[in-house]
Amino acid sequence: MRAVLLALALAPPAWAGDPADAPMTPQLERLLAEAPEEAIAMVAALMERIGRADGLVLATLAEDRAAARDARIAEAIDSLVTLDRNGDGVLTRLEVARQRDDWSASHLETFFTEFDTDGTGRVDRTEIETGVRLRAEEVGSDALLEDLAGWDLDGDGVVTPAEIESVIRANPRGETG
């Protein structure tokens, strides 16, 4: 019993960081200045996408994000490949237009402009995979994920939704400490 009390007495206290001192990216500062509730929703959506709705584990954050990105890439590739109804391994404008009636003409044109890299008017699986992977790399903010490490207010290695909300509410106009 005395050993436990001694260990507790000598243990460093949990860091209770001030939410107003947490680091912010310029992107998040702008968002906070305009809509703090949207910022909370954005970070919650990020947590949900990487499968950590209960909190971001800092030690595995990069791996969690990479795994989630890879899963989204595979899903996007599969959804595009399934548009190939005749099974010839390529997508034509007509084939895509028939399958994706929710796409506007400009969306369809943009897809073929960006994905049809050999200019044949047809998009094969290799072009789909390359196009999806390139776009996945363009999306996301590494700076935001890096800054979230400073939002671990209790120092336990997990940034929880409550900590995120505390930081955002402590910086209602994007002001950082």
N, C-alpha and C positions, 0 to 999 in steps of 0.2 A: 504494500500500500504506500509506504514512504517513497519507494522507487518511482511509482507512478506519479505521485505528487511532485517529486523532484524533477522528473522529466517534463511534466507540464509547466512547471515554473521556469525551467531553462529553455523551453521551446520558444522560438521566435514567435511573436504575435502575428496573427493573420493580418496581412496588409489590407487595410480598408481604404483603398484609394479614393480620392475625391473625384466624382464623376465629371466635374468641370475641368479637371486636369487631363482627361483622356485625349489622346491624339486624334486628329481628324484630317481627312483628305480634303482638298479644296472642293472636290465633287460633293462630298457629304456636307460640307459647310454651306454650300449653295443650296442644297436640298433642305437643310435644316432652316435656313433663313426663309424659305418659301413654305415648307410644309413638313413640320416635325412628324406628324402622323404617317405621312407617306414614307419618311425615312425609316420609321419603325417597321412599317409593312415591308419595305424593300429588304431590310436586313433579315426579317423573319422569313421572307420568301427565299433568300439565299440559304438560310439555315435549313429550310425544308428541302430545297433542291439538293443539298449535299447530304441529306439524310441525318441531320443533327438538329432537329427541331427543339430538343431539350437543352442544347448548348453546344458550342463549338469547342471541341477538344483541341487545344493549341498544339499538342504534340503530334497530332495526326491531321491537322488542318490541310496541309498541302496534299496529302494522300487522299483524304476525303474528297477534296475538290477535284482532283484528277480523276478519281473513280467516277464521280458524278458526271463530269464532263465526258468521259469515255462512254458512259451509259447513254447520255443524251445524243452523242455522235452516232452510236450504233442504232439507236431508235430512229433518228432522222434518216440515216442511210436506208434502213429497212422500210420506212414509210415511203421513201421515194422509189425504191426498187419495186415495191408492190404496185406501183402505177404501171409497170410494164405488163399489161394484160395479155399480150400475145406471146410473151415469153422469149422474145428474140434477143434480150439482153440490152436493149437500148430504148430510150424514151424519145418520142417525137412530140412536136408541139400539139398535134391533134390528139395523141394519146393522153398527154398530160391535161390538156384542156377538157377532155371528156371525163377524166377521173377527178379533176380538181375544179369543179364548177364554182367553187368559192374564190378562186384566184381571178383577179382582174386581168385584162389584156396586158397591162403594164407589168403586173407581177410575173406573168408568164414570160414576157419579153425579157425582163430582168433576169429571171432564172436561166433562160437559154443563153443570154449574153454572158453571164458570169460562169456558168457551168460547162457550156459547150466550148471547151478550150481548143479543139482541133478544127472548129468551124464547119463541121459536117451537117449541122442542123439537127443532130441527134446526140443525146447524152448517154454515154455508156456507164457501166458500174464504176469503172476507174475514175471517170470524171465526177461522178456523184460523190464517191468517197473523198477525192481530193477537195472538191468544192465544199463539202460539209466540214471537213477538218480545218480548212483555211478559215472559214467563217467562225468556227468554234474558237479558234485561237484569237480572233479579233474581239470577241465578246468577253466581258468580265473585267474586273478591276483588281489587279494584284495589290495595288496600294490600299484599297479598302480592306482586304483580308489581312494585310500586314498590320494596319492600324488597329484592327480589332484585338490584337494581342494586348494592346495597352488598355483595353476595356475590361480586362479580367480584374475587377475591383477587389476581390477577396484573395487573389493570388493562388487559386486552387488549380489553375491550368485549364479551366473551362470558362468560356464566356457564355453566360446564360442569357436568356431573353430578358430577365429582370435587370441584369447589369446593362444590357444594351439600352433598355428603356430608360434606366437611370442616367446614363451618359447623354442620351439624346434630349431628355427633359432638362438636364442641367445646362444644356447649350441650346436654348430655344432659338437663338438667332445665328447659330453657327459660330458662336464665339468660343474660342478655345482658351484653356488655361496655360 
